[in-house]
C-alpha cells in the first residue's frame, strides 16, 4: 500500500473533516428549527460524556498507527495484523463496557452531574453508539498506521451522513412526544453513523488483507502490553482535554442557576455555548485532528529510524500548519460571528457574542493538540498529560470564579477555556525545547500567518459590509465574503512565502 506524506495525509483528512463538519452544520439547521436552543441544550448536555469516551479510546487508534508504522517499515507484516487484532479486541471491550455503563446508569449520571432530567433520552441514545464507534476507530487506526488516510476520510463522511439522515428522521418522528424525545432521537444518529462508517472500513480491510501474506495469527500478550503502554498516556491526554467540556456540562448549567437564571434559561445559554459556538469553533479543529492523525505514524517512523533532521522538519511543518489553520479561523469567527450564525442557523443569531469570544480559544486548542501529539510520539508520553491536568485545574478555578459573576455568567466558561489552553501551550512549548531542542521560529511560524490573517480579515469585513449595503442579504454577503477570504488567504500565504508552493506541490503529488 502506498504511503502518503504529511501534507497529503493532512489535506485528505482535513478535507474530509471539513466536509463532514459542513454536512454536520447543515444538520444543525433543521435540528435547531425542530427543537430550538432548549432542545440543543438537552442534546449537548449529555454529549461531553460521550466525547469523554471517544477521547479515552482515542489513544488506541493512535497507538496502533504508531506501532503499525514501525512494524511496516521493518517489513513485519505478521506484526501489523497482530496489532490490529489486539486493538479490535481491546476496543470491543471498551465500547461494549461504555455502552452498558451509559445505558444502565443513565439516571444516576443525570443526578450526579445535576443535569436537567430532560437530557435522559439523549444520554440513553448516546449509550448505543460506543460499541460501533470503537470498532470503527480501530480500523481507522490500521489504515492510518499504513499512512493511507483515504479510507479514514471516506468513513468520516459516511459516518456523518448516517448520523444526519437517521438523526433528523428520528427527531421528526419523536417530536410530537416532546422536545426531549426529539433530542434523544437526533442523538441516536451517532450509532447509525458508526455502523455505516464501520461497514465501509471493514470492506476496505478485507481487500487490503489479501496483500498481507500471513496466516494463523495468534494473539500475543507482548503486543497487547505494548499497545496499552503506548495508548494509555495518549488516551489520558485526550481524556483530560475532553474533561474540560465535561467540566462545562457540570459547572455551567448549575452556575447559571446559582446566579438567578431559570432552568430553561440555563439550558438555552448552555445550548448556545455548546450547540452553536462550540460547533463552529470545532470546524477548524477538525483539520487539527487530521494533522495529528497524520503526524503520529510519520514522526514515529523518523524517530524509530533515528532520522532527527527529518523528524524536526516534520515537527516544524506541523506547527506551521497549525498556525496557518488557527489564525484565520479565529479572525473570521471573531469579526463575522453574527453573520456566520445567521448563515448557518437561518436567522437564529442568539448567542453570537458567545461565538465571538469563543473563537479566541482556537489557536490555543490547536497548538495544544499538535504539541501534545508531537511530544507523545517521541520522548514524552506522561508530561503532556500532567500539563493538561494543570490546564483542567485552571479551567475549574477560572470558570467557577467568573460564571458566579452575574454580568459575566456563561462567558465565564469561555474565559476558563482560554486560560486553560494558554497554560498548556506554554508548558508544552517549554518541554519541546528541553526534550527535543526545538525552538520554533516565531516569525516564520506565527507572525507571518498573522500578517496574512489580518489583511484577509480587513478585506473580508470590507467586502461583507459593501455587499450587505448593496444586497441587504446577510447570508449571501457572508458567504461571498468567506469564499473570497479563503482564496485571498491562500494567495497571501504564497506571496508571503509562508508556504513554498513548489514543495507543497511536490509533496501533495508524491506517490
N, C-alpha and C positions, 0 to 999 in steps of 0.2 A: 504494500500500500504506500502511495506517495505521501511524503511529509509536506506540511505547509509551514511557511515562515511565520515569524511573529506578526509581521504586518498583515500577511494574507489571512492567517488564522483569526486575528483580531477583527479584521474587516468582515470576514464571513460571519462570525458570531455576533459582531456588533450590528451588522445589517439585519440579521435575523432577529436580534434582540429588540432593535428599534422598531422593526416591522411588527413584531409581536406586541410591543408596548402600544404602538399606534392602533392596532386592532383592539387591544385591551382598553384603550382610552375611548374608542367608539363604543365599546361595551358599556362604559360608564354613562354614556349619553342616555340610552334608553333606560338604564338602571336608575339613574338619577331622576328621570321623569317618572318612572314607575313607583319608586319607594322614597324619593326625596332625600334631603340631608339627614333626616331622622333615621330612615332605613339604612342609609350608608353608614351611619354611626353604629347600628347593630351589626351590620355586615363586617365592619372594620374592627369592632371591639374584640371579636374572637380571633381575628386574623393574625395578630402578633404571636399568639401561642402556636399557631400552625407554622408560622415563619421561623419560630424558635426550633421546631423540629427540622425544618428544611436546613437551617443553619447548622444544627447539631449533627445532621447526617452529611453535610456538605464536605466534611473532611475526608470521607471515604472515597468519593469520586476523584478528588484532588490527589489523595494519596495513591489511588490506583494509577492516575495519569503519570505520576512521578515514577512509580515502580515499573509500570509497563514501558515507559520511555527508556528507562535504564536497561531493562531486560531486552527490549527490542534492539537497542544499539549494540548489545552484546550478542545478538543473534539467538537469544534463548526463547524460542517460540513456545516451548513447553511451559516455561515460567510465566509467559504472558497469559496463557489460558488459565494457569493455576491462580494467578492474581484475580482474574475475572470471576472464577468460580467461588473463591473465598469471599470476594466482595459481594456477590449476589446473595450468598448465604447470610453474611453479616447485615446487609441492607434489608433483606427479607425479615430478619428478626426485629430490626429497628422499626420497620414500617408496620408490621403486624402488632408489635407491642405498643407503639404510639397510637395506632388506630383504636385498639381496645381500651387504652387508658382514657383517650379523649371521649369516647362514647360512653363508657361505664361511669366515669367521674365528671361528666359534663356539668351537672347541677352543683356538685361540690366545688368545682373550679369557679363557677359563677359566684358562689357565696364567698369563696376565698378571696377573689380579686375584687369583690363588691361591684360586679358589673350589673347592668340592668338585666332583669330576668328575660327580657325580650331577645337577648343575644343567645339564648339557649339553642334555638333551632339552627342558627348559623354555626355554633360550636359543634353541634351534633353532626351537621352536614360535612364540616371540615374533617371530622374524625374518620370519614370514609376514605379520604384522599391519601394519607401517608403510605399505605400498603402499596398503592400503584406508583406513586411518585418515587418511592425508594428504589424500586426495581428499575424504573426508567433512568434514574440518576446513575445507577451502577453501569448501565450500558453506555451512557454518555461518557463516563469516565474511561471506559475501554477505548472508545474512538479518539478521545482527547489525548490519551496516552500514546496512541499511534500517530499523533499530530495531524489528525484529519478532523477538522471541525465541522465539515459539511453535514454529516448525519445529525450531530447535536443541533445544528442550526435549523435543519428541516423539522426535527422533533419539537423544537421550541415553538415554531409556527403552528404545527399541528396541535400541540398542547393548547395553545391559546384559542385556536378555532373551536376545539372541543369544549373548552371552558365557556366560551361565549354562546355558542349555539344551544348547548344544553342548559347553561345557567340562565340565559334570558327566557328560554322556553319554560323552565320550571318556575321562574319568578312570575311570569304571566299566569301560569296555571294556578299558583298558590295565592296570588294577590287578593282574590275575593275573600280569603280566610283572614287576611290581615297583613300589615307591613312586615311584621316579624317573620311570618311564614314565607313571604316572598323573598326576604333577605336570605332565609335559610335555603330556599330553592336555588337562588343565584349562586350561593356558596357551594352547592353540590356540583357545580360545573367543574370545580378543581379536580375531582375524581375522574370525571369524563375526559378531561384534558390529559390526565396521566395515562389513562387507558389508551387513548388514541396515539399519543407520542410514543409510549412504550411499545405498542404493537408495531409501529414503523421501525423502531430501532432493532427490535427482535428479528424482523425480516431482513434488515441490512446485516445483522450479525451472522445470520445463517449463511448468507452469501460469502461473507469475509472468512468465515470459519474454514471454508474449503481451502483457503490459501495457507493455512497452518497445518503442516504435515506432522500432526501429533495425534496420539490416541491413548486411551486408558489413563486419563489424567486422574490422579488421586489427590485428595485434599491433604496438604502438609501443614502441620502445626506452625513451622517456622515462617511460612508465608503469611498466615493469619497474625502471628506475632509482629512481623514487620509492618503489616497493614495497620494494625492497631497502634503500633508505636509511632507511625507517621501521621495517621489520621486523627488521633485523639487531640494532639495540640492544635491542628488545623480546625477541627470541629469546635474545640473550646474557644478558639479565637473568633470564629464566625458566630458561635452562640452568644458570646459576651457582647459582640456588636449588635446582635438582634435583640438581646435583653434590653437595650436602650428603647426599643419600640414597645416591649412588654412593660417597661417602666412607665411609659406614657399611658398605656392602656389601664394601668393601675392608678397612677397619680393624677392624671388629667381629669377624668370624669369626677373622681371624688374631690379633687381640689377645687373644681368649679362649683360643686355642690356646697363646699365649705365656705366659699366666698359669696354665696347668695343666689346662685343660678338654680333654676329648677332642673329636674331630671331630664325633661325634654330639651331644654336649652343646652344642657351639658352634652347630651347626645348629638345635638346639631353642631355645636362647636367642635366636638371630637370628630364628627363626620367630615367637617370642613378641613380639619387638620390632617386626617389620615386618608379620607376618601377622595379628597380633591388635591390639596397641596402635596401630600406625600406621593400621590400617583404621578403627578407631573414632575416632581423632583426625581423620581425613580427612573424616568426615561433616560437621561444621560448616564445614570448609574448603571444602566444595562450594558453600555459599551465598556464601562469599567469592569463589570463582571466578566465580559467577554475577554477583555485584556488579561485579567487574572487567570482565566482558564487557559489562555494561550501561553502565558508566562511560565506556568509550572513545569510542563514537560520540556520546554526549550531550555530554561535556566537549569533545571535538574540535570539535563543531558550534558551541558557545558561544565557544570560543577563536577559531575561524575568523571568526566574526561579531563578535568583539571585545565580547562581552557579559560583561564582567568580573564584574558583580554576580551574574548568573545562574550563571556558572561557579563562583564562590566558594561560592555557596549549594549547588550540587550537590556540591562537594568536601566541605563540612562535613557534608552529609547522608550522603555515602558513608562518612565516618569514623565518624559516629554509628551507622549501620547495622552497621559493623564491630564496634564495641564492644557493641552490643546482641546480636550473634551470639556473639561470642567469650567474654564473661564468664560467662554462664550455662552455656555448653558446658564451659568449664574446671571450673567448680564441680561440675557434675553428674558428670563423669567422675572428678574427684578424689575425691569423697566416696562415690560409688557404683561404684567401679571393679570390685570383686569381684562384686556383684550383676549389673552390666551384662554382664560377661564370662560369668557363669553363664547369663544370659538368652540371649545371642547364641550362645554355643558349647556350650549344652546341658550345663552342669555342669563343663566343662573350664575352670577358673579359673586354671590355672597362668599366671603372668606378670601377675597383676593389679596388682602393685606397679609393674611397668614402665608399665602403662597409667596408673596413678595419677599418677606423676611426669611422664609424657609429656604429660599434659593441660595442664601449665603452659606448654607450648610454644604452645598455641592462640592466645592474644591477640597474641603477638608475630609469629607467622606471618601471621595475618590482617592485622594492621596493616602488615606488610612488603609483602604482596601489594597492598593497597589504595593505600598511599602510592607504591609503585613505579609502578603503572599511572597514577596521577594525574600524577606528575612526567613520565612518558614521553609522556603525552597532551598535555602543554602545552609547557614550556620546557626540560626537562632529560632528554634521552634517554640520555646517557652516564654521568652521575654516579651514578644508581641502580645501574648495573652495577658501578661501582667500589666502591660501598658493599657490594654483595653479595659481591664478591671479598674485601673485608676480612672480611666475615662468614664466608666459607669458610676463610680463614686462621685465624680464631678457632676455628672448628669443628674443624679438624685438630689444632690445638695442644691444645685442651681435651679432645677425645675421646682423643687419644693419651696424654695425661697421666693422665686418670682411669681409662681402661679398663685401664691397666697396674697399677692397684692392685687386688689380688685381691678385697678386700672390696667394692669398688665395681663391678668388672667391666662388665657390659653397661650399667649405669646411666651409665657414662661417656659413652656416645653421647647419652643424654638431656641430660646437663649441657652437652655440647658444642653441641647444637642450640639449647637455650635461650640460652646465652651468645651464639651467633652471631646469632640473630634480634633479641635485645635491642640488640646493637650496630648492626644495620642500621636498626632502627626509630628509634633516637636520631639517626643520621646523616640519615635521610630527613626527619624532622621539622624538623631544623635547616635543611635545604635548602628545604623548603616555606616556611619563614619568610623565607629570603633571597630566593628566586626569585619567589614569589607573594605574599609579605607576609601569609601566613595563619598566625595563631596560634590554634589551637583553644581553645575554652572548655572547659577540663579538667573543670569541674564538670558542665556540661551533657552533654558527650560521654562522659566516663569515670566520674565519681564517682556520678552518679545511676543509671546502669545497674548500677554496683557495689552500690549500696544494694538495688536490686530483686533482683539476683542473690543477695545474701546472705540476704535474707528468704526468697526462694524455696528456697534450699538448706536452710536450717534447717527449713522446713516439709516439704520432700521427705524429708529424713533422718528426721524425726519420724514422718511417715506410713508410710515404709518399715518403720521399726522396729516401730511398733504393729501394722501389718498382718502382718508376719512373725511376731510374737509370737502372733497370733491364728490365722493360717492355716498357719504352718510351711511356707510355699511361697515360696521366694525369688524365683522368676520372676514369679509373679502380683503379689507385693508390689512388686517393682521396676517392673513395667510400669504398675501403677496409680499409683505414686508419680511416675513420669516424666510420665504423662498429666496428672495433677493439677498437677504442677510447671509444665508448659508453659502450661496455662490460667491458672495463678496469675501466671506471669511476664508474660503478655500483659496481664492486668488491672493489674499493678503498673506497667508502663511507661506505661500510660494514666493511672493515678492519679497517678503522679509527674510526669506531663506530659513524659516523655522523648520521646514521640511525640504529636503533635497529631492526635487521631482524625479531625477534620473534614478536615484537609489530606490525610491518608493516604487517606481515603475518596474525596476528590475526585480525587487522583492515580491511584488504582487504577482508578476507573471512567472516567478520562479517555480519550476515543476508544475 
